[in-house]
Amino acid sequence: MTITVSEQDIARANAIKEEANALFANKKYDAAVEKYTEAIEVNPNVAAFYANRAFAHTKLEAYGAAILDGDKAVEVDPKYAKGYYRRGVGKYALARYKEAAKDFRIVLKFAPGDKDAKLKLV
């Protein structure tokens, strides 16, 4: 379900995401999670925000949270390969290999050349 978001809030959420990306790049993963959460609160319609937060959760070894964010990314945009990938990484880290493999196969449907997804299927 898409929530109506003003152009101003879309721009604000994107600016917050950029702050989160900078924090992530500086390995401040907890702070990045907080900023991605803030961006999601402003605009919950962007699958990349959830996937980015999932990646930060993965860096914090919060794999369950990464899976939940992957779920949400896929719900927001069922064709967003990174959502499946992030969810798959969380499942893989928790030794849920069969479930992870399903996600990586979906990633390969959208992005046949994805080397990481191919490696995790072996």
N, CA, C and O atoms as a GROMACS GRO file, in nm:
protein
  488
    1MET      N    1   0.084  -0.118   0.000
    1MET     CA    2   0.000   0.000   0.000
    1MET      C    3   0.088   0.125   0.000
    1MET      O    4   0.173   0.142   0.088
    2THR      N    5   0.068   0.209  -0.098
    2THR     CA    6   0.146   0.331  -0.109
    2THR      C    7   0.079   0.441  -0.028
    2THR      O    8  -0.043   0.461  -0.035
    3ILE      N    9   0.158   0.512   0.049
    3ILE     CA   10   0.111   0.624   0.130
    3ILE      C   11   0.144   0.752   0.054
    3ILE      O   12   0.255   0.767   0.002
    4THR      N   13   0.050   0.844   0.049
    4THR     CA   14   0.072   0.971  -0.020
    4THR      C   15   0.175   1.052   0.059
    4THR      O   16   0.160   1.074   0.180
    5VAL      N   17   0.278   1.098  -0.012
    5VAL     CA   18   0.385   1.175   0.048
    5VAL      C   19   0.406   1.300  -0.038
    5VAL      O   20   0.410   1.291  -0.160
    6SER      N   21   0.418   1.414   0.027
    6SER     CA   22   0.436   1.540  -0.046
    6SER      C   23   0.575   1.544  -0.111
    6SER      O   24   0.666   1.473  -0.069
    7GLU      N   25   0.588   1.627  -0.212
    7GLU     CA   26   0.718   1.645  -0.278
    7GLU      C   27   0.822   1.693  -0.178
    7GLU      O   28   0.938   1.654  -0.183
    8GLN      N   29   0.779   1.779  -0.087
    8GLN     CA   30   0.870   1.831   0.016
    8GLN      C   31   0.922   1.717   0.104
    8GLN      O   32   1.041   1.711   0.136
    9ASP      N   33   0.832   1.627   0.145
    9ASP     CA   34   0.873   1.514   0.228
    9ASP      C   35   0.959   1.415   0.150
    9ASP      O   36   1.049   1.354   0.207
   10ILE      N   37   0.931   1.398   0.023
   10ILE     CA   38   1.016   1.311  -0.060
   10ILE      C   39   1.158   1.365  -0.062
   10ILE      O   40   1.254   1.290  -0.044
   11ALA      N   41   1.172   1.496  -0.083
   11ALA     CA   42   1.304   1.558  -0.085
   11ALA      C   43   1.371   1.548   0.052
   11ALA      O   44   1.491   1.522   0.061
   12ARG      N   45   1.295   1.570   0.158
   12ARG     CA   46   1.349   1.562   0.294
   12ARG      C   47   1.397   1.420   0.325
   12ARG      O   48   1.505   1.401   0.381
   13ALA      N   49   1.317   1.320   0.287
   13ALA     CA   50   1.355   1.180   0.311
   13ALA      C   51   1.482   1.145   0.234
   13ALA      O   52   1.569   1.074   0.286
   14ASN      N   53   1.493   1.193   0.112
   14ASN     CA   54   1.614   1.166   0.032
   14ASN      C   55   1.737   1.231   0.094
   14ASN      O   56   1.846   1.174   0.092
   15ALA      N   57   1.721   1.351   0.150
   15ALA     CA   58   1.832   1.418   0.217
   15ALA      C   59   1.873   1.340   0.342
   15ALA      O   60   1.992   1.326   0.370
   16ILE      N   61   1.777   1.291   0.415
   16ILE     CA   62   1.806   1.210   0.534
   16ILE      C   63   1.879   1.081   0.494
   16ILE      O   64   1.973   1.039   0.560
   17LYS      N   65   1.833   1.020   0.384
   17LYS     CA   66   1.899   0.899   0.335
   17LYS      C   67   2.045   0.927   0.302
   17LYS      O   68   2.132   0.844   0.330
   18GLU      N   69   2.073   1.041   0.243
   18GLU     CA   70   2.212   1.077   0.211
   18GLU      C   71   2.294   1.089   0.340
   18GLU      O   72   2.410   1.048   0.343
   19GLU      N   73   2.235   1.145   0.444
   19GLU     CA   74   2.304   1.151   0.574
   19GLU      C   75   2.332   1.010   0.625
   19GLU      O   76   2.440   0.981   0.676
   20ALA      N   77   2.233   0.923   0.612
   20ALA     CA   78   2.249   0.783   0.655
   20ALA      C   79   2.359   0.715   0.576
   20ALA      O   80   2.440   0.642   0.632
   21ASN      N   81   2.362   0.739   0.445
   21ASN     CA   82   2.466   0.679   0.360
   21ASN      C   83   2.605   0.724   0.404
   21ASN      O   84   2.699   0.644   0.405
   22ALA      N   85   2.618   0.851   0.440
   22ALA     CA   86   2.748   0.903   0.487
   22ALA      C   87   2.787   0.836   0.618
   22ALA      O   88   2.903   0.799   0.637
   23LEU      N   89   2.692   0.819   0.709
   23LEU     CA   90   2.720   0.751   0.835
   23LEU      C   91   2.763   0.607   0.808
   23LEU      O   92   2.858   0.557   0.868
   24PHE      N   93   2.692   0.540   0.717
   24PHE     CA   94   2.726   0.402   0.681
   24PHE      C   95   2.868   0.395   0.626
   24PHE      O   96   2.946   0.308   0.664
   25ALA      N   97   2.900   0.486   0.537
   25ALA     CA   98   3.033   0.488   0.475
   25ALA      C   99   3.142   0.507   0.580
   25ALA      O  100   3.255   0.460   0.563
   26ASN      N  101   3.108   0.574   0.689
   26ASN     CA  102   3.203   0.596   0.799
   26ASN      C  103   3.193   0.488   0.907
   26ASN      O  104   3.246   0.502   1.017
   27LYS      N  105   3.123   0.379   0.873
   27LYS     CA  106   3.108   0.262   0.960
   27LYS      C  107   3.037   0.294   1.092
   27LYS      O  108   3.060   0.229   1.194
   28LYS      N  109   2.950   0.394   1.088
   28LYS     CA  110   2.868   0.429   1.204
   28LYS      C  111   2.730   0.367   1.181
   28LYS      O  112   2.632   0.436   1.155
   29TYR      N  113   2.726   0.234   1.191
   29TYR     CA  114   2.609   0.159   1.150
   29TYR      C  115   2.486   0.184   1.238
   29TYR      O  116   2.374   0.191   1.187
   30ASP      N  117   2.506   0.197   1.369
   30ASP     CA  118   2.393   0.226   1.457
   30ASP      C  119   2.327   0.359   1.419
   30ASP      O  120   2.205   0.369   1.408
   31ALA      N  121   2.410   0.460   1.398
   31ALA     CA  122   2.359   0.592   1.360
   31ALA      C  123   2.294   0.587   1.222
   31ALA      O  124   2.194   0.654   1.198
   32ALA      N  125   2.351   0.507   1.132
   32ALA     CA  126   2.292   0.493   0.999
   32ALA      C  127   2.154   0.430   1.008
   32ALA      O  128   2.061   0.474   0.940
   33VAL      N  129   2.140   0.327   1.092
   33VAL     CA  130   2.008   0.265   1.110
   33VAL      C  131   1.907   0.369   1.156
   33VAL      O  132   1.794   0.373   1.107
   34GLU      N  133   1.947   0.453   1.251
   34GLU     CA  134   1.857   0.558   1.301
   34GLU      C  135   1.817   0.654   1.190
   34GLU      O  136   1.700   0.692   1.180
   35LYS      N  137   1.911   0.693   1.106
   35LYS     CA  138   1.880   0.786   0.997
   35LYS      C  139   1.794   0.721   0.890
   35LYS      O  140   1.701   0.783   0.840
   36TYR      N  141   1.823   0.595   0.855
   36TYR     CA  142   1.737   0.527   0.758
   36TYR      C  143   1.596   0.516   0.814
   36TYR      O  144   1.498   0.530   0.741
   37THR      N  145   1.585   0.490   0.944
   37THR     CA  146   1.453   0.483   1.007
   37THR      C  147   1.382   0.617   0.995
   37THR      O  148   1.262   0.622   0.967
   38GLU      N  149   1.454   0.723   1.016
   38GLU     CA  150   1.397   0.857   1.004
   38GLU      C  151   1.349   0.882   0.860
   38GLU      O  152   1.240   0.936   0.840
   39ALA      N  153   1.428   0.843   0.763
   39ALA     CA  154   1.388   0.859   0.622
   39ALA      C  155   1.262   0.778   0.593
   39ALA      O  156   1.172   0.826   0.524
   40ILE      N  157   1.255   0.657   0.646
   40ILE     CA  158   1.137   0.572   0.627
   40ILE      C  159   1.013   0.634   0.690
   40ILE      O  160   0.904   0.628   0.634
   41GLU      N  161   1.030   0.694   0.806
   41GLU     CA  162   0.917   0.760   0.872
   41GLU      C  163   0.863   0.875   0.789
   41GLU      O  164   0.742   0.900   0.788
   42VAL      N  165   0.951   0.945   0.719
   42VAL     CA  166   0.910   1.057   0.635
   42VAL      C  167   0.849   1.007   0.504
   42VAL      O  168   0.749   1.061   0.456
   43ASN      N  169   0.910   0.904   0.446
   43ASN     CA  170   0.859   0.848   0.320
   43ASN      C  171   0.874   0.695   0.322
   43ASN      O  172   0.981   0.643   0.290
   44PRO      N  173   0.769   0.625   0.360
   44PRO     CA  174   0.777   0.479   0.370
   44PRO      C  175   0.762   0.405   0.238
   44PRO      O  176   0.753   0.282   0.236
   45ASN      N  177   0.759   0.478   0.128
   45ASN     CA  178   0.732   0.418  -0.004
   45ASN      C  179   0.856   0.381  -0.084
   45ASN      O  180   0.844   0.344  -0.200
   46VAL      N  181   0.975   0.390  -0.024
   46VAL     CA  182   1.099   0.368  -0.099
   46VAL      C  183   1.166   0.238  -0.053
   46VAL      O  184   1.216   0.230   0.059
   47ALA      N  185   1.166   0.140  -0.139
   47ALA     CA  186   1.224   0.010  -0.105
   47ALA      C  187   1.372   0.021  -0.069
   47ALA      O  188   1.420  -0.051   0.018
   48ALA      N  189   1.443   0.111  -0.135
   48ALA     CA  190   1.587   0.126  -0.110
   48ALA      C  191   1.615   0.168   0.035
   48ALA      O  192   1.718   0.130   0.090
   49PHE      N  193   1.526   0.244   0.096
   49PHE     CA  194   1.549   0.285   0.235
   49PHE      C  195   1.551   0.161   0.324
   49PHE      O  196   1.636   0.150   0.413
   50TYR      N  197   1.459   0.069   0.302
   50TYR     CA  198   1.454  -0.054   0.381
   50TYR      C  199   1.575  -0.142   0.351
   50TYR      O  200   1.633  -0.200   0.443
   51ALA      N  201   1.612  -0.152   0.224
   51ALA     CA  202   1.727  -0.235   0.187
   51ALA      C  203   1.856  -0.178   0.245
   51ALA      O  204   1.943  -0.253   0.290
   52ASN      N  205   1.869  -0.047   0.244
   52ASN     CA  206   1.988   0.016   0.302
   52ASN      C  207   1.994  -0.009   0.453
   52ASN      O  208   2.100  -0.039   0.508
   53ARG      N  209   1.878   0.005   0.519
   53ARG     CA  210   1.876  -0.021   0.662
   53ARG      C  211   1.906  -0.168   0.690
   53ARG      O  212   1.975  -0.200   0.787
   54ALA      N  213   1.856  -0.257   0.604
   54ALA     CA  214   1.887  -0.400   0.619
   54ALA      C  215   2.038  -0.423   0.610
   54ALA      O  216   2.092  -0.503   0.686
   55PHE      N  217   2.105  -0.354   0.520
   55PHE     CA  218   2.250  -0.369   0.505
   55PHE      C  219   2.320  -0.323   0.633
   55PHE      O  220   2.412  -0.389   0.680
   56ALA      N  221   2.275  -0.210   0.689
   56ALA     CA  222   2.334  -0.163   0.814
   56ALA      C  223   2.308  -0.263   0.927
   56ALA      O  224   2.396  -0.288   1.009
   57HIS      N  225   2.189  -0.321   0.930
   57HIS     CA  226   2.160  -0.424   1.030
   57HIS      C  227   2.254  -0.544   1.012
   57HIS      O  228   2.301  -0.601   1.111
   58THR      N  229   2.282  -0.580   0.888
   58THR     CA  230   2.372  -0.691   0.862
   58THR      C  231   2.512  -0.661   0.917
   58THR      O  232   2.576  -0.748   0.976
   59LYS      N  233   2.557  -0.539   0.898
   59LYS     CA  234   2.688  -0.500   0.951
   59LYS      C  235   2.692  -0.508   1.103
   59LYS      O  236   2.797  -0.532   1.162
   60LEU      N  237   2.576  -0.489   1.166
   60LEU     CA  238   2.564  -0.498   1.312
   60LEU      C  239   2.534  -0.640   1.358
   60LEU      O  240   2.516  -0.666   1.478
   61GLU      N  241   2.528  -0.732   1.263
   61GLU     CA  242   2.494  -0.871   1.287
   61GLU      C  243   2.354  -0.888   1.347
   61GLU      O  244   2.328  -0.983   1.421
   62ALA      N  245   2.266  -0.796   1.313
   62ALA     CA  246   2.125  -0.802   1.353
   62ALA      C  247   2.048  -0.862   1.235
   62ALA      O  248   1.973  -0.794   1.166
   63TYR      N  249   2.068  -0.991   1.214
   63TYR     CA  250   2.019  -1.056   1.093
   63TYR      C  251   1.866  -1.066   1.088
   63TYR      O  252   1.807  -1.056   0.980
   64GLY      N  253   1.804  -1.084   1.202
   64GLY     CA  254   1.658  -1.088   1.204
   64GLY      C  255   1.600  -0.955   1.156
   64GLY      O  256   1.504  -0.952   1.079
   65ALA      N  257   1.658  -0.846   1.203
   65ALA     CA  258   1.613  -0.713   1.160
   65ALA      C  259   1.638  -0.693   1.011
   65ALA      O  260   1.558  -0.632   0.942
   66ALA      N  261   1.750  -0.746   0.962
   66ALA     CA  262   1.780  -0.736   0.818
   66ALA      C  263   1.675  -0.811   0.737
   66ALA      O  264   1.632  -0.763   0.632
   67ILE      N  265   1.634  -0.927   0.786
   67ILE     CA  266   1.531  -1.004   0.716
   67ILE      C  267   1.400  -0.927   0.713
   67ILE      O  268   1.333  -0.921   0.610
   68LEU      N  269   1.363  -0.869   0.825
   68LEU     CA  270   1.237  -0.791   0.831
   68LEU      C  271   1.241  -0.673   0.735
   68LEU      O  272   1.142  -0.643   0.668
   69ASP      N  273   1.355  -0.605   0.728
   69ASP     CA  274   1.367  -0.493   0.634
   69ASP      C  275   1.367  -0.542   0.490
   69ASP      O  276   1.312  -0.476   0.402
   70GLY      N  277   1.427  -0.656   0.465
   70GLY     CA  278   1.420  -0.715   0.331
   70GLY      C  279   1.276  -0.747   0.294
   70GLY      O  280   1.232  -0.722   0.182
   71ASP      N  281   1.202  -0.802   0.391
   71ASP     CA  282   1.058  -0.829   0.369
   71ASP      C  283   0.985  -0.702   0.330
   71ASP      O  284   0.905  -0.701   0.236
   72LYS      N  285   1.012  -0.596   0.402
   72LYS     CA  286   0.943  -0.469   0.377
   72LYS      C  287   0.983  -0.410   0.243
   72LYS      O  288   0.899  -0.356   0.171
   73ALA      N  289   1.110  -0.419   0.207
   73ALA     CA  290   1.156  -0.368   0.078
   73ALA      C  291   1.083  -0.439  -0.036
   73ALA      O  292   1.041  -0.376  -0.132
   74VAL      N  293   1.070  -0.572  -0.023
   74VAL     CA  294   1.003  -0.652  -0.125
   74VAL      C  295   0.853  -0.621  -0.129
   74VAL      O  296   0.792  -0.623  -0.235
   75GLU      N  297   0.796  -0.594  -0.013
   75GLU     CA  298   0.654  -0.556  -0.008
   75GLU      C  299   0.631  -0.423  -0.080
   75GLU      O  300   0.534  -0.408  -0.154
   76VAL      N  301   0.721  -0.328  -0.058
   76VAL     CA  302   0.708  -0.196  -0.120
   76VAL      C  303   0.730  -0.205  -0.270
   76VAL      O  304   0.659  -0.141  -0.348
   77ASP      N  305   0.829  -0.285  -0.312
   77ASP     CA  306   0.859  -0.300  -0.455
   77ASP      C  307   0.899  -0.444  -0.484
   77ASP      O  308   1.016  -0.481  -0.466
   78PRO      N  309   0.804  -0.526  -0.527
   78PRO     CA  310   0.833  -0.667  -0.552
   78PRO      C  311   0.938  -0.693  -0.661
   78PRO      O  312   0.983  -0.806  -0.676
   79LYS      N  313   0.976  -0.592  -0.736
   79LYS     CA  314   1.077  -0.609  -0.840
   79LYS      C  315   1.213  -0.553  -0.799
   79LYS      O  316   1.304  -0.544  -0.882
   80TYR      N  317   1.227  -0.516  -0.674
   80TYR     CA  318   1.351  -0.457  -0.625
   80TYR      C  319   1.446  -0.568  -0.579
   80TYR      O  320   1.431  -0.622  -0.469
   81ALA      N  321   1.542  -0.602  -0.664
   81ALA     CA  322   1.631  -0.715  -0.640
   81ALA      C  323   1.708  -0.703  -0.509
   81ALA      O  324   1.729  -0.804  -0.441
   82LYS      N  325   1.749  -0.582  -0.473
   82LYS     CA  326   1.827  -0.567  -0.350
   82LYS      C  327   1.747  -0.606  -0.226
   82LYS      O  328   1.805  -0.650  -0.127
   83GLY      N  329   1.616  -0.589  -0.231
   83GLY     CA  330   1.533  -0.631  -0.118
   83GLY      C  331   1.546  -0.781  -0.095
   83GLY      O  332   1.563  -0.827   0.018
   84TYR      N  333   1.538  -0.857  -0.204
   84TYR     CA  334   1.553  -1.003  -0.195
   84TYR      C  335   1.695  -1.039  -0.151
   84TYR      O  336   1.715  -1.131  -0.072
   85TYR      N  337   1.791  -0.966  -0.204
   85TYR     CA  338   1.931  -0.995  -0.171
   85TYR      C  339   1.956  -0.972  -0.022
   85TYR      O  340   2.015  -1.056   0.045
   86ARG      N  341   1.913  -0.857   0.028
   86ARG     CA  342   1.935  -0.825   0.171
   86ARG      C  343   1.866  -0.927   0.260
   86ARG      O  344   1.922  -0.970   0.361
   87ARG      N  345   1.745  -0.965   0.224
   87ARG     CA  346   1.672  -1.065   0.301
   87ARG      C  347   1.746  -1.198   0.295
   87ARG      O  348   1.759  -1.267   0.396
   88GLY      N  349   1.794  -1.234   0.177
   88GLY     CA  350   1.868  -1.357   0.160
   88GLY      C  351   1.996  -1.361   0.242
   88GLY      O  352   2.030  -1.464   0.299
   89VAL      N  353   2.065  -1.250   0.249
   89VAL     CA  354   2.189  -1.243   0.328
   89VAL      C  355   2.157  -1.267   0.475
   89VAL      O  356   2.230  -1.338   0.544
   90GLY      N  357   2.049  -1.207   0.524
   90GLY     CA  358   2.010  -1.228   0.663
   90GLY      C  359   1.978  -1.374   0.690
   90GLY      O  360   2.021  -1.430   0.792
   91LYS      N  361   1.904  -1.435   0.600
   91LYS     CA  362   1.870  -1.577   0.616
   91LYS      C  363   1.995  -1.664   0.608
   91LYS      O  364   2.010  -1.759   0.685
   92TYR      N  365   2.082  -1.633   0.515
   92TYR     CA  366   2.207  -1.708   0.498
   92TYR      C  367   2.290  -1.702   0.626
   92TYR      O  368   2.344  -1.804   0.671
   93ALA      N  369   2.300  -1.583   0.684
   93ALA     CA  370   2.378  -1.565   0.806
   93ALA      C  371   2.321  -1.645   0.923
   93ALA      O  372   2.394  -1.682   1.015
   94LEU      N  373   2.192  -1.670   0.920
   94LEU     CA  374   2.126  -1.748   1.025
   94LEU      C  375   2.117  -1.896   0.989
   94LEU      O  376   2.044  -1.972   1.052
   95ALA      N  377   2.192  -1.936   0.888
   95ALA     CA  378   2.199  -2.075   0.842
   95ALA      C  379   2.064  -2.126   0.792
   95ALA      O  380   2.036  -2.246   0.800
   96ARG      N  381   1.983  -2.036   0.741
   96ARG     CA  382   1.856  -2.075   0.678
   96ARG      C  383   1.881  -2.080   0.527
   96ARG      O  384   1.825  -2.001   0.451
   97TYR      N  385   1.966  -2.173   0.487
   97TYR     CA  386   2.020  -2.176   0.352
   97TYR      C  387   1.914  -2.199   0.244
   97TYR      O  388   1.920  -2.136   0.138
   98LYS      N  389   1.820  -2.286   0.268
   98LYS     CA  390   1.717  -2.313   0.166
   98LYS      C  391   1.632  -2.189   0.143
   98LYS      O  392   1.601  -2.156   0.028
   99GLU      N  393   1.595  -2.121   0.250
   99GLU     CA  394   1.517  -1.998   0.235
   99GLU      C  395   1.599  -1.890   0.165
   99GLU      O  396   1.548  -1.819   0.079
  100ALA      N  397   1.725  -1.880   0.202
  100ALA     CA  398   1.814  -1.781   0.141
  100ALA      C  399   1.830  -1.810  -0.008
  100ALA      O  400   1.830  -1.718  -0.090
  101ALA      N  401   1.842  -1.936  -0.043
  101ALA     CA  402   1.859  -1.974  -0.184
  101ALA      C  403   1.741  -1.928  -0.267
  101ALA      O  404   1.758  -1.886  -0.382
  102LYS      N  405   1.621  -1.935  -0.212
  102LYS     CA  406   1.502  -1.888  -0.285
  102LYS      C  407   1.516  -1.739  -0.318
  102LYS      O  408   1.488  -1.695  -0.430
  103ASP      N  409   1.561  -1.661  -0.219
  103ASP     CA  410   1.579  -1.518  -0.243
  103ASP      C  411   1.688  -1.492  -0.346
  103ASP      O  412   1.672  -1.406  -0.433
  104PHE      N  413   1.799  -1.565  -0.337
  104PHE     CA  414   1.908  -1.543  -0.432
  104PHE      C  415   1.867  -1.583  -0.574
  104PHE      O  416   1.912  -1.522  -0.671
  105ARG      N  417   1.782  -1.683  -0.587
  105ARG     CA  418   1.731  -1.719  -0.720
  105ARG      C  419   1.645  -1.607  -0.778
  105ARG      O  420   1.651  -1.579  -0.898
  106ILE      N  421   1.567  -1.544  -0.693
  106ILE     CA  422   1.486  -1.431  -0.738
  106ILE      C  423   1.577  -1.316  -0.781
  106ILE      O  424   1.553  -1.252  -0.883
  107VAL      N  425   1.681  -1.291  -0.703
  107VAL     CA  426   1.777  -1.186  -0.739
  107VAL      C  427   1.832  -1.214  -0.879
  107VAL      O  428   1.843  -1.122  -0.961
  108LEU      N  429   1.866  -1.339  -0.906
  108LEU     CA  430   1.925  -1.373  -1.035
  108LEU      C  431   1.825  -1.361  -1.150
  108LEU      O  432   1.866  -1.344  -1.265
  109LYS      N  433   1.697  -1.370  -1.121
  109LYS     CA  434   1.596  -1.345  -1.226
  109LYS      C  435   1.598  -1.198  -1.267
  109LYS      O  436   1.587  -1.165  -1.385
  110PHE      N  437   1.613  -1.110  -1.168
  110PHE     CA  438   1.615  -0.966  -1.196
  110PHE      C  439   1.752  -0.918  -1.240
  110PHE      O  440   1.763  -0.825  -1.320
  111ALA      N  441   1.856  -0.981  -1.187
  111ALA     CA  442   1.994  -0.940  -1.217
  111ALA      C  443   2.078  -1.064  -1.242
  111ALA      O  444   2.152  -1.108  -1.153
  112PRO      N  445   2.068  -1.122  -1.362
  112PRO     CA  446   2.136  -1.248  -1.391
  112PRO      C  447   2.287  -1.246  -1.371
  112PRO      O  448   2.348  -1.351  -1.351
  113GLY      N  449   2.347  -1.131  -1.375
  113GLY     CA  450   2.492  -1.122  -1.360
  113GLY      C  451   2.540  -1.099  -1.218
  113GLY      O  452   2.659  -1.079  -1.197
  114ASP      N  453   2.451  -1.102  -1.121
  114ASP     CA  454   2.489  -1.075  -0.982
  114ASP      C  455   2.582  -1.185  -0.929
  114ASP      O  456   2.538  -1.297  -0.903
  115LYS      N  457   2.708  -1.151  -0.915
  115LYS     CA  458   2.809  -1.249  -0.875
  115LYS      C  459   2.789  -1.296  -0.731
  115LYS      O  460   2.806  -1.414  -0.701
  116ASP      N  461   2.754  -1.204  -0.642
  116ASP     CA  462   2.737  -1.242  -0.503
  116ASP      C  463   2.622  -1.340  -0.484
  116ASP      O  464   2.636  -1.438  -0.410
  117ALA      N  465   2.510  -1.316  -0.550
  117ALA     CA  466   2.398  -1.406  -0.540
  117ALA      C  467   2.434  -1.545  -0.595
  117ALA      O  468   2.394  -1.647  -0.539
  118LYS      N  469   2.510  -1.546  -0.705
  118LYS     CA  470   2.554  -1.674  -0.763
  118LYS      C  471   2.644  -1.749  -0.666
  118LYS      O  472   2.630  -1.870  -0.649
  119LEU      N  473   2.735  -1.678  -0.601
  119LEU     CA  474   2.828  -1.742  -0.507
  119LEU      C  475   2.755  -1.802  -0.388
  119LEU      O  476   2.793  -1.908  -0.339
  120LYS      N  477   2.652  -1.735  -0.342
  120LYS     CA  478   2.579  -1.784  -0.226
  120LYS      C  479   2.489  -1.903  -0.258
  120LYS      O  480   2.443  -1.973  -0.168
  121LEU      N  481   2.465  -1.926  -0.385
  121LEU     CA  482   2.385  -2.042  -0.425
  121LEU      C  483   2.467  -2.169  -0.433
  121LEU      O  484   2.411  -2.279  -0.436
  122VAL      N  485   2.599  -2.156  -0.436
  122VAL     CA  486   2.686  -2.274  -0.450
  122VAL      C  487   2.689  -2.352  -0.321
  122VAL      O  488   2.757  -2.455  -0.313
   0.00000   0.00000   0.00000
